Structure formats: C-alpha cells, structure tokens
C-alpha cells in the first residue's frame, strides 16, 4: 500500500502521518493541524447569558453565536430599529396594494391619506396644498420615507446613547477571605470537556476512574473514585475522543485535584495526538440562565519554534485550571464559579518523523498520557458590583 503525502511507513506495512498531521480517511490524505498557535484561549471575564434556558432546540434553529451576537449591548437597539423600519415599510406597501373603493371613503384610503400628511421632509408645503379644490397624493411616498427616517434616527441615537452610558459604568471587584459557610453556598454545576485531537477513538481509553486530591505526602492527600466527584463518559467526535466530566451541585475539594487517563495502542490504531481542545462551563443551580466558561485549543504548548509535533509517550500532558468563586451583587447576588485556564505542561512529543517512526515501532511508548489538574482557589471570594457614580459639573 502506498502511503499518502506527509506520511511514512512503519512496521513494514503500516502508514502514519508526519508529526503535527492528521489522517483524513475520506480523502486518504494527511493534513496539518492548524487550529491555534501554541495556546489559543477564548474565555469569559464574567458571566454570559445561557440561551438554552429560554430558547429550546437552539442548535436546530439558530447557532449559539448568532443569538448571542444580537442580544448584547446596543445590538438590541439596532435589531429593534431594523424590525420596526421593515414593519413600517411593509405596512405602507400593504396600504398601497389595497384596492380603493369607488367613493374614496374606505378606512384604508383614509389611512393612506394620513400617511401622506406625515411628509415632513420632501413636500413640506402639502398642508397649504390641502386647501386647493384638487387634493394631491404625491406626498404619500414622502410620508412613508419620512417616518422610516425618523425610526432609523431614533434607533441609532438610542444605540449611541446606550454605548455612551455603558462606557461610563464601572465594575468593582472586591476580594475578601472566605470561610466554610461561604463556600458551601456555591451550588454550581460544572462540566469539563477535554478533546484529544487525533485519529483515536474511545476504545483506546484506559485508566479513567480515579480522583487524586491534595498534595502527596501531606495529611490531606486522598485517592477517591472519580464517580464520587462527577459523572464521566467518552464520546467519539470528528476531532477525536472527548472526555466529559459532569458534576451537579459539586462538592468541591478545597485543594488540588488530579484526574488522569491514557489512550493506548491497538492493532493498526496507534496512540498519538496533535493537540487538545477544552471547554469548561459553570452554572448556578438557583439562577441557571447565566454561565461562566473558558475554552481553547492547545497545539504546541511550550514549543517556542512552533514546529508541528505529535504527542506520544509515557510523560503526561497536564492541563491546569483554576476555579474562582465569585459573587455578582449586580446580578441579585449570583454565586458562580469562574474557570480559568492556568497552564499547559506538554508531555512526551516528537518533532521529527524518524523519531516518531521509532516510537510507533516500540510498544513501550504506545500511549498518550493525559492529566487534568483542578485548583479550587477557596481562600478568597471575588465580589463583583456596579456601584452608581454621579458626575458633578
């Protein structure tokens, strides 16, 4: 069998893509993984509105990003202005298409005459012309566009005014020490999604099911079943196997927590990856319409020259995240955990095709090791508020 471009042969008969390349079975080719350069992070600095509460089946009707775009800040005013202006124009077209009665006294014709009286921009002397024996109707189109222009002006002015007011608002963050009752009041649902970008599948998953809490050699060090902390599963996606951890009303561990898993070699399916994608979300059970999240893509980690690489070997790749407890006094004392990406420590990886070929032919390197490190910063709580400031002249 002939290997495709950007691939090499190993074990005599098998093909593998060069470091940093993924195999596309439909096109029988290897393509470079280009999502993200090093670490590409898309995170929230506060809370975001969760449309899954108010808009069912959003995935089949609208995309999440398109809904979010038109429901924030002054975009609401712009959208409302567009809807009102189109409605007004459609109404005027409807009036124009309604047949006129023989005596000219139908209600629709009277409304058309009222529309013509609204012309304040084009034929401004039509009030004087009304005194003439023959009534002119040439200002009907002028009245239509005059009102449409005023709707557009008022909408744009409202959006500009909202922008000016919002820029003057000040968000104050206060940090205070916590105690056990404060932390117990944070009833959040957390979801961790870690995707290993590769050609692997969930059948290669091993070792997921243990939670390590605390610091080794210290009194708080514990090894617990992962099921005591969260429900976990693996899903095959187009990007690779996705590990999902869901924790409802999480019982937070007041220190570091580590969760590890591996992907191992199977016949004709080697364990290798070109990057990682993650998405962490937090929701408050009492107010589920808001969420806090962080997501991103990891490719080369600390590889400063940004060369394409493939992860494989016993040394684990570690994804570190911090969880901050935050209270939003400006949102009815909303208590929400803010996940933040802290650091990516790359594990064993290969840059040269010859080194990757030797590894694929060596069963001792037949795995991709992963570790998720969670640090719940429970010593302090961040309080967020928008106090009202009045400017004096």
Secondary structure, DSSP 4 states (H G I P E B T S, - for coil): ----TTEEEETTTEEEEPTTEEEETTTTEEEE--S-SSEEEEE-SS-EE-TTTTSTTHHHHS-HHHHHHTTSTTHHHHHHHHHHHHHHHHHHHHHHHSPPPTTS--HHHHHHHHHHHT--SS-TTHHHHTTSSSPP-TTHHHHHHHHHHHHHHHHHHHHHHHHHHHHH---EEEEEE--HHHHHT--EEEEEEEEEESS--GGGEE--SEEEES-TTSTT-EEEEGGGT-EEEEEE-SSSEEEEEEESS----SSEEEEEEEEE-BTTB---BSEEEEEEEEEESS-TTEEEEEEEEESSTT-TT----EE-EEEEEEEEEEEEEEEEGGGTSEEEEEEEEEEEE--SEE-SHHHHHHHHT-GGG-EEEEEEEEEEEEEEEEEEE--------
